[in-house]
Amino acid sequence: QVQLVESGGGLVQPGGSLRLSCAASGSIFSINTMGWYRQGTGKQRDLVATITTRESTTYADSVKGRFTISRDNAKNTLYLQMNSLKPEDTDIYYCNQFPRVESYWGQGTQVTVSS
């Protein structure tokens, strides 16, 4: 059974930083590309970044140069370092495989960027 638990969100001022974590149980982590996604109220859930098992990364244009995705396979943990945060980064952030598997969604972690 796969379980994904996100943490690290919070309230931060514009220009600030946060580091999100995603703890994964089950067998998916070490053998699959993982991704961070985000969803605002009334909006679709969008892909933010991906990382392969060989640590090749991709980023949405809106976060490129500001966010960094990484993984620790020994700890089954996915990270998202978010710098230079903007109000438009305010969303609930989720981790999942890439491509996403609907049954894997966790509760997400809320990120709010506001002064």
CYANA upper distance limits for C-alpha pairs under 8 A (distance plus 0.5 A):
  1 GLN  CA     25 SER  CA      8.14
  1 GLN  CA     26 GLY  CA      6.10
  2 VAL  CA     24 ALA  CA      7.75
  2 VAL  CA     25 SER  CA      6.07
  2 VAL  CA     26 GLY  CA      5.10
  2 VAL  CA     27 SER  CA      7.64
  2 VAL  CA     28 ILE  CA      7.75
  2 VAL  CA    104 TYR  CA      6.91
  3 GLN  CA     24 ALA  CA      6.31
  3 GLN  CA     25 SER  CA      5.67
  3 GLN  CA     26 GLY  CA      7.18
  3 GLN  CA    104 TYR  CA      7.07
  3 GLN  CA    106 GLY  CA      7.54
  4 LEU  CA     22 CYS  CA      6.88
  4 LEU  CA     23 ALA  CA      6.24
  4 LEU  CA     24 ALA  CA      5.20
  4 LEU  CA     25 SER  CA      7.08
  4 LEU  CA     95 CYS  CA      7.56
  4 LEU  CA     96 ASN  CA      7.84
  4 LEU  CA    104 TYR  CA      7.30
  4 LEU  CA    105 TRP  CA      7.32
  4 LEU  CA    106 GLY  CA      5.78
  5 VAL  CA     22 CYS  CA      5.86
  5 VAL  CA     23 ALA  CA      5.68
  5 VAL  CA     24 ALA  CA      7.10
  5 VAL  CA    106 GLY  CA      6.26
  5 VAL  CA    107 GLN  CA      7.52
  5 VAL  CA    108 GLY  CA      7.74
  6 GLU  CA     20 LEU  CA      7.62
  6 GLU  CA     21 SER  CA      6.13
  6 GLU  CA     22 CYS  CA      4.83
  6 GLU  CA     23 ALA  CA      7.02
  6 GLU  CA     93 TYR  CA      8.35
  6 GLU  CA     94 TYR  CA      7.06
  6 GLU  CA     95 CYS  CA      7.47
  6 GLU  CA    106 GLY  CA      7.56
  6 GLU  CA    107 GLN  CA      7.63
  6 GLU  CA    108 GLY  CA      5.89
  6 GLU  CA    109 THR  CA      6.22
  7 SER  CA     20 LEU  CA      6.28
  7 SER  CA     21 SER  CA      5.78
  7 SER  CA     22 CYS  CA      6.92
  7 SER  CA    108 GLY  CA      7.94
  7 SER  CA    109 THR  CA      6.07
  8 GLY  CA     18 LEU  CA      7.59
  8 GLY  CA     19 ARG  CA      6.47
  8 GLY  CA     20 LEU  CA      5.00
  8 GLY  CA     21 SER  CA      6.56
  8 GLY  CA    109 THR  CA      7.39
  9 GLY  CA     18 LEU  CA      7.45
  9 GLY  CA     19 ARG  CA      8.02
  9 GLY  CA     20 LEU  CA      6.72
  9 GLY  CA    109 THR  CA      5.73
  9 GLY  CA    110 GLN  CA      5.68
  9 GLY  CA    111 VAL  CA      5.34
  9 GLY  CA    112 THR  CA      8.33
 10 GLY  CA     18 LEU  CA      8.37
 10 GLY  CA    109 THR  CA      8.44
 10 GLY  CA    110 GLN  CA      6.66
 10 GLY  CA    111 VAL  CA      5.56
 10 GLY  CA    112 THR  CA      6.58
 11 LEU  CA    111 VAL  CA      6.72
 11 LEU  CA    112 THR  CA      5.23
 11 LEU  CA    113 VAL  CA      6.40
 11 LEU  CA    114 SER  CA      7.61
 12 VAL  CA     16 GLY  CA      6.47
 12 VAL  CA     17 SER  CA      7.69
 12 VAL  CA     18 LEU  CA      8.21
 12 VAL  CA    111 VAL  CA      8.36
 12 VAL  CA    112 THR  CA      6.80
 12 VAL  CA    113 VAL  CA      5.50
 12 VAL  CA    114 SER  CA      6.78
 12 VAL  CA    115 SER  CA      8.13
 13 GLN  CA     85 LEU  CA      8.15
 13 GLN  CA    113 VAL  CA      5.90
 13 GLN  CA    114 SER  CA      5.52
 13 GLN  CA    115 SER  CA      5.48
 14 PRO  CA     84 SER  CA      7.47
 14 PRO  CA     85 LEU  CA      5.88
 14 PRO  CA     86 LYS  CA      5.59
 14 PRO  CA     87 PRO  CA      6.84
 14 PRO  CA    113 VAL  CA      6.26
 14 PRO  CA    114 SER  CA      6.52
 14 PRO  CA    115 SER  CA      6.99
 15 GLY  CA     83 ASN  CA      7.50
 15 GLY  CA     84 SER  CA      4.63
 15 GLY  CA     85 LEU  CA      5.36
 15 GLY  CA     86 LYS  CA      6.90
 16 GLY  CA     83 ASN  CA      6.63
 16 GLY  CA     84 SER  CA      5.98
 16 GLY  CA     85 LEU  CA      5.97
 17 SER  CA     81 GLN  CA      7.98
 17 SER  CA     82 MET  CA      5.88
 17 SER  CA     83 ASN  CA      4.90
 17 SER  CA     84 SER  CA      6.75
 17 SER  CA     85 LEU  CA      6.69
 18 LEU  CA     81 GLN  CA      6.66
 18 LEU  CA     82 MET  CA      5.74
 18 LEU  CA     83 ASN  CA      7.26
 19 ARG  CA     79 TYR  CA      7.38
 19 ARG  CA     80 LEU  CA      6.09
 19 ARG  CA     81 GLN  CA      4.93
 19 ARG  CA     82 MET  CA      6.46
 20 LEU  CA     79 TYR  CA      5.99
 20 LEU  CA     80 LEU  CA      5.47
 20 LEU  CA     81 GLN  CA      6.91
 20 LEU  CA     82 MET  CA      8.38
 21 SER  CA     77 THR  CA      7.22
 21 SER  CA     78 LEU  CA      6.18
 21 SER  CA     79 TYR  CA      5.07
 21 SER  CA     80 LEU  CA      7.06
 22 CYS  CA     77 THR  CA      5.92
 22 CYS  CA     78 LEU  CA      5.40
 22 CYS  CA     79 TYR  CA      6.78
 22 CYS  CA     95 CYS  CA      6.92
 23 ALA  CA     75 LYS  CA      8.46
 23 ALA  CA     76 ASN  CA      6.63
 23 ALA  CA     77 THR  CA      5.15
 23 ALA  CA     78 LEU  CA      7.11
 24 ALA  CA     28 ILE  CA      8.36
 24 ALA  CA     29 PHE  CA      7.01
 24 ALA  CA     76 ASN  CA      5.94
 24 ALA  CA     77 THR  CA      6.53
 24 ALA  CA     78 LEU  CA      8.38
 25 SER  CA     29 PHE  CA      8.19
 25 SER  CA     76 ASN  CA      7.64
 27 SER  CA     31 ILE  CA      8.18
 28 ILE  CA     32 ASN  CA      6.49
 28 ILE  CA     97 GLN  CA      8.31
 29 PHE  CA     33 THR  CA      8.32
 29 PHE  CA     34 MET  CA      7.88
 29 PHE  CA     73 ASN  CA      7.60
 29 PHE  CA     76 ASN  CA      6.46
 29 PHE  CA     77 THR  CA      8.46
 30 SER  CA     53 THR  CA      7.19
 30 SER  CA     73 ASN  CA      6.23
 30 SER  CA     76 ASN  CA      7.58
 31 ILE  CA     53 THR  CA      6.99
 32 ASN  CA     52 THR  CA      7.22
 32 ASN  CA     53 THR  CA      6.69
 32 ASN  CA     97 GLN  CA      7.22
 32 ASN  CA     98 PHE  CA      8.09
 33 THR  CA     50 THR  CA      7.33
 33 THR  CA     51 ILE  CA      6.10
 33 THR  CA     52 THR  CA      4.71
 33 THR  CA     53 THR  CA      6.38
 33 THR  CA     97 GLN  CA      6.45
 33 THR  CA     98 PHE  CA      5.95
 33 THR  CA     99 PRO  CA      8.40
 34 MET  CA     50 THR  CA      6.13
 34 MET  CA     51 ILE  CA      6.03
 34 MET  CA     52 THR  CA      7.01
 34 MET  CA     78 LEU  CA      8.25
 34 MET  CA     95 CYS  CA      7.78
 34 MET  CA     96 ASN  CA      6.41
 34 MET  CA     97 GLN  CA      4.84
 34 MET  CA     98 PHE  CA      5.66
 35 GLY  CA     47 LEU  CA      7.67
 35 GLY  CA     48 VAL  CA      7.78
 35 GLY  CA     49 ALA  CA      6.00
 35 GLY  CA     50 THR  CA      4.65
 35 GLY  CA     51 ILE  CA      6.83
 35 GLY  CA     95 CYS  CA      6.14
 35 GLY  CA     96 ASN  CA      6.03
 35 GLY  CA     97 GLN  CA      6.23
 35 GLY  CA     98 PHE  CA      6.04
 36 TRP  CA     47 LEU  CA      6.73
 36 TRP  CA     48 VAL  CA      5.91
 36 TRP  CA     49 ALA  CA      5.86
 36 TRP  CA     50 THR  CA      7.01
 36 TRP  CA     80 LEU  CA      8.05
 36 TRP  CA     93 TYR  CA      7.40
 36 TRP  CA     94 TYR  CA      6.18
 36 TRP  CA     95 CYS  CA      4.96
 36 TRP  CA     96 ASN  CA      7.05
 37 TYR  CA     45 ARG  CA      6.87
 37 TYR  CA     46 ASP  CA      5.84
 37 TYR  CA     47 LEU  CA      4.86
 37 TYR  CA     48 VAL  CA      5.54
 37 TYR  CA     49 ALA  CA      7.66
 37 TYR  CA     93 TYR  CA      6.20
 37 TYR  CA     94 TYR  CA      5.57
 37 TYR  CA     95 CYS  CA      6.48
 37 TYR  CA     96 ASN  CA      8.11
 38 ARG  CA     45 ARG  CA      5.92
 38 ARG  CA     46 ASP  CA      5.89
 38 ARG  CA     47 LEU  CA      7.08
 38 ARG  CA     48 VAL  CA      7.19
 38 ARG  CA     91 ASP  CA      6.43
 38 ARG  CA     92 ILE  CA      5.97
 38 ARG  CA     93 TYR  CA      4.82
 38 ARG  CA     94 TYR  CA      6.42
 39 GLN  CA     43 LYS  CA      6.60
 39 GLN  CA     44 GLN  CA      6.44
 39 GLN  CA     45 ARG  CA      4.88
 39 GLN  CA     46 ASP  CA      6.78
 39 GLN  CA     91 ASP  CA      5.89
 39 GLN  CA     92 ILE  CA      5.86
 39 GLN  CA     93 TYR  CA      7.11
 40 GLY  CA     44 GLN  CA      7.81
 40 GLY  CA     45 ARG  CA      8.01
 40 GLY  CA     90 THR  CA      7.76
 40 GLY  CA     91 ASP  CA      5.18
 40 GLY  CA     92 ILE  CA      6.84
 41 THR  CA     91 ASP  CA      8.17
 47 LEU  CA     60 ALA  CA      7.49
 48 VAL  CA     59 TYR  CA      6.38
 48 VAL  CA     60 ALA  CA      5.71
 48 VAL  CA     63 VAL  CA      7.74
 49 ALA  CA     57 THR  CA      7.58
 49 ALA  CA     58 THR  CA      5.95
 49 ALA  CA     59 TYR  CA      4.84
 49 ALA  CA     60 ALA  CA      6.68
 49 ALA  CA     69 ILE  CA      7.08
 50 THR  CA     57 THR  CA      5.94
 50 THR  CA     58 THR  CA      5.75
 50 THR  CA     59 TYR  CA      7.18
 50 THR  CA     69 ILE  CA      7.54
 50 THR  CA     98 PHE  CA      7.51
 51 ILE  CA     55 GLU  CA      5.83
 51 ILE  CA     56 SER  CA      5.90
 51 ILE  CA     57 THR  CA      4.95
 51 ILE  CA     58 THR  CA      7.23
 51 ILE  CA     69 ILE  CA      7.26
 51 ILE  CA     70 SER  CA      7.41
 51 ILE  CA     71 ARG  CA      8.18
 52 THR  CA     56 SER  CA      5.75
 52 THR  CA     57 THR  CA      7.13
 55 GLU  CA     70 SER  CA      7.79
 55 GLU  CA     71 ARG  CA      8.12
 57 THR  CA     69 ILE  CA      7.68
 59 TYR  CA     63 VAL  CA      7.06
 59 TYR  CA     64 LYS  CA      6.09
 60 ALA  CA     64 LYS  CA      6.65
 63 VAL  CA     67 PHE  CA      6.16
 66 ARG  CA     82 MET  CA      6.65
 66 ARG  CA     83 ASN  CA      5.65
 66 ARG  CA     84 SER  CA      6.56
 66 ARG  CA     85 LEU  CA      8.17
 67 PHE  CA     80 LEU  CA      7.22
 67 PHE  CA     81 GLN  CA      6.00
 67 PHE  CA     82 MET  CA      4.98
 67 PHE  CA     83 ASN  CA      6.52
 68 THR  CA     80 LEU  CA      6.15
 68 THR  CA     81 GLN  CA      5.53
 68 THR  CA     82 MET  CA      7.10
 69 ILE  CA     78 LEU  CA      8.04
 69 ILE  CA     79 TYR  CA      6.18
 69 ILE  CA     80 LEU  CA      5.08
 69 ILE  CA     81 GLN  CA      6.89
 70 SER  CA     78 LEU  CA      6.53
 70 SER  CA     79 TYR  CA      5.66
 70 SER  CA     80 LEU  CA      6.99
 71 ARG  CA     76 ASN  CA      8.13
 71 ARG  CA     77 THR  CA      6.32
 71 ARG  CA     78 LEU  CA      4.92
 71 ARG  CA     79 TYR  CA      6.38
 72 ASP  CA     76 ASN  CA      6.45
 72 ASP  CA     77 THR  CA      5.81
 72 ASP  CA     78 LEU  CA      6.93
 73 ASN  CA     77 THR  CA      7.03
 78 LEU  CA     95 CYS  CA      8.41
 85 LEU  CA     89 ASP  CA      6.98
 85 LEU  CA    113 VAL  CA      7.25
 86 LYS  CA     90 THR  CA      8.11
 86 LYS  CA    113 VAL  CA      6.63
 87 PRO  CA    112 THR  CA      7.84
 87 PRO  CA    113 VAL  CA      5.19
 87 PRO  CA    114 SER  CA      6.35
 88 GLU  CA    113 VAL  CA      8.07
 89 ASP  CA    111 VAL  CA      7.98
 89 ASP  CA    112 THR  CA      7.94
 89 ASP  CA    113 VAL  CA      7.21
 90 THR  CA    110 GLN  CA      8.26
 90 THR  CA    111 VAL  CA      5.83
 90 THR  CA    112 THR  CA      5.05
 90 THR  CA    113 VAL  CA      5.96
 91 ASP  CA    110 GLN  CA      6.59
 91 ASP  CA    111 VAL  CA      6.03
 91 ASP  CA    112 THR  CA      7.18
 92 ILE  CA    108 GLY  CA      6.40
 92 ILE  CA    109 THR  CA      5.90
 92 ILE  CA    110 GLN  CA      4.83
 92 ILE  CA    111 VAL  CA      6.47
 93 TYR  CA    108 GLY  CA      5.78
 93 TYR  CA    109 THR  CA      5.76
 93 TYR  CA    110 GLN  CA      6.75
 93 TYR  CA    111 VAL  CA      7.58
 94 TYR  CA    105 TRP  CA      7.69
 94 TYR  CA    106 GLY  CA      7.36
 94 TYR  CA    107 GLN  CA      7.91
 94 TYR  CA    108 GLY  CA      5.07
 94 TYR  CA    109 THR  CA      7.20
 95 CYS  CA    105 TRP  CA      7.76
 95 CYS  CA    106 GLY  CA      8.05
 95 CYS  CA    108 GLY  CA      8.00
 96 ASN  CA    100 ARG  CA      6.21
 96 ASN  CA    101 VAL  CA      7.41
 96 ASN  CA    104 TYR  CA      6.93
 96 ASN  CA    105 TRP  CA      6.90
 97 GLN  CA    101 VAL  CA      6.87
 97 GLN  CA    104 TYR  CA      8.48
100 ARG  CA    104 TYR  CA      8.42
101 VAL  CA    105 TRP  CA      7.98
